[in-house]
């Protein structure tokens, strides 16, 4: 696969998803970056902003298995992973697989479940396998999690622990579409075409498993100049010494940022990365990986504010 073919495929994905999800074009681009960078994605926003719809549409245009878990306060780890049940006919235990055994998993409202259930995804997201009753079960290299969560200020939510947040490549903030986009959405629904028996408009499948692997191989081949790598490391290390940050980003975060930068360059039709790629991605890659100190919180500063200050303070390579 070459860059022009890669761009054609990603443009087709944007077109298909954009038929249903309108006013969220930057979000679609970031999800595509996440898919080709092999990173899981966390979407945060108020209800009714098409987070679940966006994840479903993306899964629909990719020819991979899709599973969904609605996280609730009474959800148990076995409801996600599966359990061994005794089969009276065979006289042995048989694994009943949970929804995690899929390629694309939508973890809907993940912070509605308590930490015990949230942690069921830790091994799956990091190692792409799960352990049930002492036996390891691989999930496959294409395993990809899209999780949605409500803002933690809402009632009935449990904050995700740092260890799990660090396993997400991006934390994307989903806002309401602008006025024109909302008018377009209402107009479209007024003239909605005939839907499938599943209650959703059928989208054309654009990306199959082999093409996905070829696209990821192309992304891996994108050149990162030594100056870009140094810039990434310096930015990540700066989060560990900043006076406003209590806990800075990890080495895994630096590696994740490098992979996302490669994917963004490929989506833009380049076989090389630019400092602009790093600056555009550092906030969604690191906003959930840094813990602010009490000074920043008292002053009402957000992780986005602090990260932007760090970017402004460090000179970008020329």
N, C-alpha and C positions, 0 to 999 in steps of 0.2 A: 504494500500500500504506500502511495506517495502522498504528499501534503495536499495536492489538489483533490484527490479522491477522498481523503479524510475530511476536508472542508465541505465537500459535496454531501457527504453522509451526515455531518453535524448540522448543516443547513436544512437538510430534509427533516431531521429530528426536531429542530426548532419550529419548522413549518407545521408539522403534525401536532406537536404539543400546543403550539400557539393557536390552533383552531379551537381549543377548548379552554385553555388557561390564558386569559388576556390581561395585559397590563403588568406582567411579571417577567418580562424578557431578560433583565439582568439575572434574575433568580434561575431561569432556565439555563443560562450560560454557566452559572456557577455549579449547577447540578451536573452538567456535562463535563465540566472540568473535574469534578469529584469522581465521576464514573471512570474516566480515562486515567486518572491519577491513582486509581485503586483505593480511594478513601471513602469512608462512611461520612454521611452528611446529617447534620442536626438542623431542623427548621424550627424556629421559635417565632410565635406570633399569636395574636388573639384569634379566637374562633371565627370562622367565616372568611378566612383570607386565602382559601384554596390550597392549603398545605397538603392535605390528604389527596385532593384532586390532582395536584401537580405530581405527586409521587405515583399515583395510579396511572396517569397518562404516560409518564416516562417509562414505567414498566411495560405499558401496552405497546410502545413502539420498539421495545427491545425484546427479541425472541428468547427470553429466559423465563424460567419458572418464577412465579410471584406468590408471595405469602404475606398475610397481614395479621397483626396481633393488636387488638384493642386493649391497651393497658388500663386496668381498673384497680382500685384499692384491694380487692379480694383476689386478684390474679396471683397464682403461685408459680414458682420456677418450672415445675413440671408441665404447666399449661403452655409454656414457651418451648421447652426443650423436648418434652415427651417423657414417657414413663414405661417401665417394664411391667407388663400385666401377665398374670398367670393364665396360660391357655390350658383349659381342662382336657381338651381333645388330645393335645400332644403331650401333656404332662410336663410342660416346661414354660419358662417365662419368655414372652415375646415383646419386642420393642414396638410401642406405638409412638411413631415419630410425631414431634410437635411441629408447629409452623416454621421453626427456625431452619428446618431442612428444606431449603429452597435456594434460589439464586439471588433474588431481590426481596428483601424483607422490609415491610413497612411496619415500624414500631410506632403505632399511633398513640399520641398523648402519653409518651413514655414516662413523664414525671407524675402521672396519676397513680402509678404503682409504687409500693414501698421499696426501699433499697434492696431488700432480700431478693425481690423479683427483678429489679433493674440489673442486679449483678449477674443474673443468668446469662446475659449477653456478653460479659467481659471476655471470656475465653473465645467465644465465637467470633467476636469482632477483631481480636488480636491474632489468634492462631488459625482462624477459619476451621475450627473443629470444636466438638463439644464432648464432654465426658459425662456419661450416664452410668451410674452403678459401677464405676471403675473401668469402663470400656470407652475407648476413644472412637468417635465417629467423625470422619472428615466431611466438610461441607462443600468443598470445591473452591477453586481459585477465583471464581466469579462471584462468590458470596459478597453481598453489598447491602448495607443497612441504611435506610432512610428513616430517620426518627423525627417525629414532630413532638413539640412540647408547648404547653401554654406558659405564658409569663409566670414566674414564680410568685408574683404578687397575688395571683388568683388563689381562691380557696381550694383546698383539697389537692395541693401539689407537693411533691417531695423533690428537693433539689438533687440533681445528679451529682454523685461523688466525683472528685477530681480525677480519680483513676479511670472512670468511664468517659468523662469529658475528653480526656487526653486521647482516647481512641477514635474520636471524630476528627476527620480532616478539617471540615468547615462547621462553624456555627453561623447560620444565615438568619438574619432578622427579616421576617416577612411582615410587610406593612400593607395597609389598604391600597388598592390601585388609585390612580388619580381620577379626577372627575370625568374626563373624556373616556377613560377605560371603563369606568363603571357604567356610563351610558351605553357603551358598546356592548358590555356584558348583558345588560337588561334587554337591549334590542335583539341580541342574538337569541336569548332565551325565549323571546316572544315569537320568534320564527324558527324554533328549534326543529331540526330535521328528525325523521323517524329514528328512534334509538333501538338498540339491540335488546334482546330479552334480558340482558343483565342490567338494563337501565342506564347504559352509558353509550355515548357515541363511539362507534367502532373506528379506531385509528389504524392507519397502515403500519405494519411492522417494517422498520427501516434497518434495524441492526440485529444481526444474528450472532451466535457465539463466536464463530470463526472471525467475523469482521471485528468484533469487539477485541479479540486477542490481537489481531493485526493492528488495530488502532492503538492499543496499549503498547505494543512493541515499537510503533512509530514514535509515540510520546517518549519512551525510554531512550530513543536515539537522539532526542533534541539536545543540542550542545549547551552546556552551562559553562561559560567562561570562568576561569579562576577568580576573576574579580567579582562575578555574580555570586559564586559560592562563598567567597569571603564576606561579601555584603550580607548575605543571609545569616551567616554565623555571627557576625558582629551585631546584627539587629537582635537576634535571639539572646545572645549573651548580655546585651544591654538591658534586657528585661530582668535579668538576675541581679543587677547592681543598681537599678533605678530606685530612688528614695521612696517613690510612691507605690512600689510593688513589693508585696510581702513574699510571694513565691513566683519566680520567673518561669519561663517556658523551658521544656526539656529538650534533650538532643533529638528525641523522636519528633518533636515539633519542628526542629530545623530540617530534618529529613522530609517531613510531610510538606513543608513549605517549598522545598526544592522540587519535589514531585509535582506539586500544583503549578509551579512556575513553568515547568516543562509542558504540562498539559495546556496551559493558557497560551503559550507561544505557538503550539501546534494548532489550536483553535483559531489563532489569528493568522495562520498560514506562514509561520516563520519556523526555520530549523535552528534558531538560536533564541536565547532569552535576553531580555532587556531589564534594566533596573526598574522600569515602569511596571513590569510584571510583578516584581517583588513588592513594590509599594502598593499595588492594587490588591494583593492577596494577603498581605501580612495581618490585616485586621481580622478578616474572617477565619484565618488559620490560627491566630493566637488569642482572640478575644475571650475564649472559653478556657484558655490554658494558663492565664496569669491570674493571680489572686492579689487584689489590691490591699494596700496597708490601710490602717485606720485614718491616716492623714488625708489620703485621697478620698475615702468614703465620707469623711466629715465635710470636705469641701464639695461634695456632690460630683466628683469626677467619675467617669466610667472607664472601663478598660479600653474602649475605643479612643477616648480622649488621651489616655496615657500612651497608648501605642502610637498615636499620631505625633505626639510630642517627641517620642524617641526617634521616629522616622525623620522629623524635621531637624533633630539635633545631629544625626549622623550624615556625613557627606556620602552621596551616592556615587558609584563609579562612573567615569565618563567614557 
